[in-house]
Amino acid sequence: MKKLLVATTILFTAIAVKAQQSDLIFGVGLDIGIPAHNLSGSSMAVGADFMALYKISKAAAVTGDIGYTALFGKNGASTTNIVPIRVGLRYYPVNEFYLAAKIGAGFISSPGNSITSTAYSFGAGYAISPNLEIGASYDGYDKNGTVGLVNLRLGYFF
Protein backbone atom coordinates (compact mmCIF):
# COMPACT_ATOMS: atom_id res chain seq x y z
CA MET A 1 0.00 0.00 0.00
CA LYS A 2 2.87 2.39 0.76
CA LYS A 3 4.34 1.78 -2.70
CA LEU A 4 1.02 2.63 -4.34
CA LEU A 5 0.66 5.84 -2.32
CA VAL A 6 4.24 6.87 -3.18
CA ALA A 7 3.66 6.10 -6.88
CA THR A 8 0.41 8.08 -6.87
CA THR A 9 2.11 11.03 -5.16
CA ILE A 10 4.91 10.97 -7.74
CA LEU A 11 2.37 10.82 -10.58
CA PHE A 12 0.35 13.78 -9.29
CA THR A 13 3.55 15.77 -8.58
CA ALA A 14 4.89 15.13 -12.07
CA ILE A 15 1.57 16.13 -13.60
CA ALA A 16 1.40 19.29 -11.47
CA VAL A 17 4.95 20.34 -12.45
CA LYS A 18 4.10 19.82 -16.12
CA ALA A 19 0.87 21.83 -15.68
CA GLN A 20 2.66 25.14 -16.11
CA GLN A 21 3.24 24.41 -19.79
CA SER A 22 0.71 21.80 -20.86
CA ASP A 23 -2.84 20.68 -21.42
CA LEU A 24 -3.29 19.62 -17.81
CA ILE A 25 -6.58 20.31 -16.09
CA PHE A 26 -7.96 19.44 -12.67
CA GLY A 27 -11.52 18.72 -11.74
CA VAL A 28 -13.95 17.44 -9.17
CA GLY A 29 -16.92 15.17 -9.54
CA LEU A 30 -20.03 14.00 -7.74
CA ASP A 31 -21.16 10.40 -8.15
CA ILE A 32 -24.34 8.49 -7.45
CA GLY A 33 -24.38 4.74 -7.88
CA ILE A 34 -26.33 1.56 -7.50
CA PRO A 35 -24.97 -1.86 -6.51
CA ALA A 36 -24.43 -4.06 -9.54
CA HIS A 37 -22.48 -7.11 -8.36
CA ASN A 38 -22.27 -8.92 -4.99
CA LEU A 39 -23.68 -6.00 -2.99
CA SER A 40 -27.17 -7.22 -2.19
CA GLY A 41 -26.93 -5.79 1.35
CA SER A 42 -26.42 -2.25 0.01
CA SER A 43 -28.95 0.22 -1.29
CA MET A 44 -27.06 3.03 -3.05
CA ALA A 45 -23.75 4.85 -3.18
CA VAL A 46 -22.83 8.54 -3.09
CA GLY A 47 -19.34 9.85 -3.63
CA ALA A 48 -16.95 12.57 -4.74
CA ASP A 49 -13.62 12.57 -6.52
CA PHE A 50 -10.66 14.72 -7.55
CA MET A 51 -9.22 14.15 -11.02
CA ALA A 52 -6.19 15.27 -13.01
CA LEU A 53 -6.44 15.00 -16.79
CA TYR A 54 -3.49 15.48 -19.16
CA LYS A 55 -4.15 15.60 -22.91
CA ILE A 56 -1.44 13.65 -24.72
CA SER A 57 -3.06 14.19 -28.13
CA LYS A 58 -6.30 15.47 -29.59
CA ALA A 59 -7.84 12.01 -29.19
CA ALA A 60 -6.28 10.76 -25.93
CA ALA A 61 -5.66 11.77 -22.32
CA VAL A 62 -4.07 10.26 -19.23
CA THR A 63 -6.03 10.55 -15.99
CA GLY A 64 -5.39 10.12 -12.30
CA ASP A 65 -8.07 10.23 -9.64
CA ILE A 66 -8.72 9.77 -5.97
CA GLY A 67 -12.20 9.58 -4.51
CA TYR A 68 -14.48 8.65 -1.68
CA THR A 69 -17.70 6.64 -1.93
CA ALA A 70 -20.16 5.87 0.85
CA LEU A 71 -22.06 2.67 0.14
CA PHE A 72 -25.19 2.70 2.29
CA GLY A 73 -26.45 -0.55 3.81
CA LYS A 74 -30.05 -1.77 3.66
CA ASN A 75 -32.29 -2.15 6.73
CA GLY A 76 -29.98 -0.37 9.16
CA ALA A 77 -26.81 -2.15 8.02
CA SER A 78 -23.60 -0.16 8.35
CA THR A 79 -22.13 2.08 5.64
CA THR A 80 -19.15 0.80 3.69
CA ASN A 81 -16.47 3.35 2.80
CA ILE A 82 -14.51 3.05 -0.45
CA VAL A 83 -11.45 5.12 -1.39
CA PRO A 84 -10.19 4.40 -4.93
CA ILE A 85 -6.85 5.68 -6.24
CA ARG A 86 -6.55 5.01 -9.98
CA VAL A 87 -4.77 5.99 -13.19
CA GLY A 88 -6.33 5.65 -16.60
CA LEU A 89 -6.77 6.59 -20.21
CA ARG A 90 -9.48 8.45 -22.07
CA TYR A 91 -10.09 8.09 -25.78
CA TYR A 92 -12.06 10.77 -27.66
CA PRO A 93 -13.54 9.33 -30.89
CA VAL A 94 -15.25 12.74 -31.34
CA ASN A 95 -14.54 16.01 -29.51
CA GLU A 96 -17.26 15.90 -26.84
CA PHE A 97 -17.58 12.12 -26.32
CA TYR A 98 -15.05 9.90 -24.53
CA LEU A 99 -14.46 6.29 -23.55
CA ALA A 100 -12.46 5.70 -20.36
CA ALA A 101 -10.70 2.94 -18.45
CA LYS A 102 -8.89 3.15 -15.08
CA ILE A 103 -7.02 0.80 -12.75
CA GLY A 104 -5.49 1.15 -9.29
CA ALA A 105 -6.19 0.31 -5.67
CA GLY A 106 -9.38 0.46 -3.67
CA PHE A 107 -9.39 0.78 0.10
CA ILE A 108 -12.66 -0.62 1.46
CA SER A 109 -13.68 -0.37 5.10
CA SER A 110 -16.71 -1.06 7.23
CA PRO A 111 -16.98 -1.48 11.01
CA GLY A 112 -14.50 -4.19 12.00
CA ASN A 113 -13.27 -4.88 8.47
CA SER A 114 -10.76 -3.24 6.13
CA ILE A 115 -9.29 -4.53 2.86
CA THR A 116 -7.20 -3.30 -0.04
CA SER A 117 -8.37 -4.47 -3.45
CA THR A 118 -7.71 -3.96 -7.13
CA ALA A 119 -9.93 -1.10 -8.31
CA TYR A 120 -10.92 -0.77 -11.94
CA SER A 121 -13.42 1.24 -13.92
CA PHE A 122 -14.65 1.56 -17.48
CA GLY A 123 -17.25 3.87 -18.92
CA ALA A 124 -18.14 6.72 -21.23
CA GLY A 125 -18.99 10.38 -20.95
CA TYR A 126 -19.96 13.55 -22.73
CA ALA A 127 -18.59 17.09 -22.33
CA ILE A 128 -21.59 19.39 -21.94
CA SER A 129 -19.25 22.41 -22.02
CA PRO A 130 -15.46 22.88 -21.72
CA ASN A 131 -15.80 22.74 -17.91
CA LEU A 132 -18.78 20.43 -17.35
CA GLU A 133 -19.17 16.73 -18.18
CA ILE A 134 -21.51 13.86 -17.44
CA GLY A 135 -20.53 10.21 -17.52
CA ALA A 136 -21.49 6.67 -16.61
CA SER A 137 -19.19 3.90 -15.44
CA TYR A 138 -18.90 0.48 -13.93
CA ASP A 139 -16.54 0.53 -10.93
CA GLY A 140 -15.27 -2.83 -9.74
CA TYR A 141 -13.24 -3.87 -6.71
CA ASP A 142 -11.63 -7.31 -6.71
CA LYS A 143 -10.05 -9.27 -3.86
CA ASN A 144 -11.20 -12.84 -3.24
CA GLY A 145 -14.38 -11.97 -5.12
CA THR A 146 -15.62 -8.93 -6.98
CA VAL A 147 -18.05 -6.19 -6.00
CA GLY A 148 -19.25 -3.54 -8.40
CA LEU A 149 -21.24 -0.35 -8.79
CA VAL A 150 -22.86 1.38 -11.75
CA ASN A 151 -22.27 5.13 -11.35
CA LEU A 152 -23.43 8.38 -12.86
CA ARG A 153 -20.91 11.21 -12.50
CA LEU A 154 -21.22 14.95 -12.92
CA GLY A 155 -17.77 16.51 -13.25
CA TYR A 156 -16.46 20.07 -13.25
CA PHE A 157 -12.99 21.05 -14.52
CA PHE A 158 -11.21 24.24 -13.41
C-alpha positions as CSV (number, residue, x, y, z in Angstrom):
1,M,0.0,0.0,0.0
2,K,2.9,2.4,0.8
3,K,4.3,1.8,-2.7
4,L,1.0,2.6,-4.3
5,L,0.7,5.8,-2.3
6,V,4.2,6.9,-3.2
7,A,3.7,6.1,-6.9
8,T,0.4,8.1,-6.9
9,T,2.1,11.0,-5.2
10,I,4.9,11.0,-7.7
11,L,2.4,10.8,-10.6
12,F,0.4,13.8,-9.3
13,T,3.5,15.8,-8.6
14,A,4.9,15.1,-12.1
15,I,1.6,16.1,-13.6
16,A,1.4,19.3,-11.5
17,V,4.9,20.3,-12.4
18,K,4.1,19.8,-16.1
19,A,0.9,21.8,-15.7
20,Q,2.7,25.1,-16.1
21,Q,3.2,24.4,-19.8
22,S,0.7,21.8,-20.9
23,D,-2.8,20.7,-21.4
24,L,-3.3,19.6,-17.8
25,I,-6.6,20.3,-16.1
26,F,-8.0,19.4,-12.7
27,G,-11.5,18.7,-11.7
28,V,-14.0,17.4,-9.2
29,G,-16.9,15.2,-9.5
30,L,-20.0,14.0,-7.7
31,D,-21.2,10.4,-8.1
32,I,-24.3,8.5,-7.4
33,G,-24.4,4.7,-7.9
34,I,-26.3,1.6,-7.5
35,P,-25.0,-1.9,-6.5
36,A,-24.4,-4.1,-9.5
37,H,-22.5,-7.1,-8.4
38,N,-22.3,-8.9,-5.0
39,L,-23.7,-6.0,-3.0
40,S,-27.2,-7.2,-2.2
41,G,-26.9,-5.8,1.3
42,S,-26.4,-2.3,0.0
43,S,-29.0,0.2,-1.3
44,M,-27.1,3.0,-3.0
45,A,-23.7,4.8,-3.2
46,V,-22.8,8.5,-3.1
47,G,-19.3,9.9,-3.6
48,A,-17.0,12.6,-4.7
49,D,-13.6,12.6,-6.5
50,F,-10.7,14.7,-7.5
51,M,-9.2,14.1,-11.0
52,A,-6.2,15.3,-13.0
53,L,-6.4,15.0,-16.8
54,Y,-3.5,15.5,-19.2
55,K,-4.2,15.6,-22.9
56,I,-1.4,13.7,-24.7
57,S,-3.1,14.2,-28.1
58,K,-6.3,15.5,-29.6
59,A,-7.8,12.0,-29.2
60,A,-6.3,10.8,-25.9
61,A,-5.7,11.8,-22.3
62,V,-4.1,10.3,-19.2
63,T,-6.0,10.5,-16.0
64,G,-5.4,10.1,-12.3
65,D,-8.1,10.2,-9.6
66,I,-8.7,9.8,-6.0
67,G,-12.2,9.6,-4.5
68,Y,-14.5,8.7,-1.7
69,T,-17.7,6.6,-1.9
70,A,-20.2,5.9,0.9
71,L,-22.1,2.7,0.1
72,F,-25.2,2.7,2.3
73,G,-26.5,-0.6,3.8
74,K,-30.1,-1.8,3.7
75,N,-32.3,-2.1,6.7
76,G,-30.0,-0.4,9.2
77,A,-26.8,-2.1,8.0
78,S,-23.6,-0.2,8.3
79,T,-22.1,2.1,5.6
80,T,-19.2,0.8,3.7
81,N,-16.5,3.3,2.8
82,I,-14.5,3.0,-0.5
83,V,-11.4,5.1,-1.4
84,P,-10.2,4.4,-4.9
85,I,-6.8,5.7,-6.2
86,R,-6.5,5.0,-10.0
87,V,-4.8,6.0,-13.2
88,G,-6.3,5.6,-16.6
89,L,-6.8,6.6,-20.2
90,R,-9.5,8.5,-22.1
91,Y,-10.1,8.1,-25.8
92,Y,-12.1,10.8,-27.7
93,P,-13.5,9.3,-30.9
94,V,-15.3,12.7,-31.3
95,N,-14.5,16.0,-29.5
96,E,-17.3,15.9,-26.8
97,F,-17.6,12.1,-26.3
98,Y,-15.1,9.9,-24.5
99,L,-14.5,6.3,-23.5
100,A,-12.5,5.7,-20.4
101,A,-10.7,2.9,-18.4
102,K,-8.9,3.2,-15.1
103,I,-7.0,0.8,-12.8
104,G,-5.5,1.2,-9.3
105,A,-6.2,0.3,-5.7
106,G,-9.4,0.5,-3.7
107,F,-9.4,0.8,0.1
108,I,-12.7,-0.6,1.5
109,S,-13.7,-0.4,5.1
110,S,-16.7,-1.1,7.2
111,P,-17.0,-1.5,11.0
112,G,-14.5,-4.2,12.0
113,N,-13.3,-4.9,8.5
114,S,-10.8,-3.2,6.1
115,I,-9.3,-4.5,2.9
116,T,-7.2,-3.3,0.0
117,S,-8.4,-4.5,-3.5
118,T,-7.7,-4.0,-7.1
119,A,-9.9,-1.1,-8.3
120,Y,-10.9,-0.8,-11.9
121,S,-13.4,1.2,-13.9
122,F,-14.7,1.6,-17.5
123,G,-17.2,3.9,-18.9
124,A,-18.1,6.7,-21.2
125,G,-19.0,10.4,-21.0
126,Y,-20.0,13.6,-22.7
127,A,-18.6,17.1,-22.3
128,I,-21.6,19.4,-21.9
129,S,-19.2,22.4,-22.0
130,P,-15.5,22.9,-21.7
131,N,-15.8,22.7,-17.9
132,L,-18.8,20.4,-17.3
133,E,-19.2,16.7,-18.2
134,I,-21.5,13.9,-17.4
135,G,-20.5,10.2,-17.5
136,A,-21.5,6.7,-16.6
137,S,-19.2,3.9,-15.4
138,Y,-18.9,0.5,-13.9
139,D,-16.5,0.5,-10.9
140,G,-15.3,-2.8,-9.7
141,Y,-13.2,-3.9,-6.7
142,D,-11.6,-7.3,-6.7
143,K,-10.1,-9.3,-3.9
144,N,-11.2,-12.8,-3.2
145,G,-14.4,-12.0,-5.1
146,T,-15.6,-8.9,-7.0
147,V,-18.1,-6.2,-6.0
148,G,-19.2,-3.5,-8.4
149,L,-21.2,-0.4,-8.8
150,V,-22.9,1.4,-11.8
151,N,-22.3,5.1,-11.4
152,L,-23.4,8.4,-12.9
153,R,-20.9,11.2,-12.5
154,L,-21.2,15.0,-12.9
155,G,-17.8,16.5,-13.2
156,Y,-16.5,20.1,-13.3
157,F,-13.0,21.0,-14.5
158,F,-11.2,24.2,-13.4
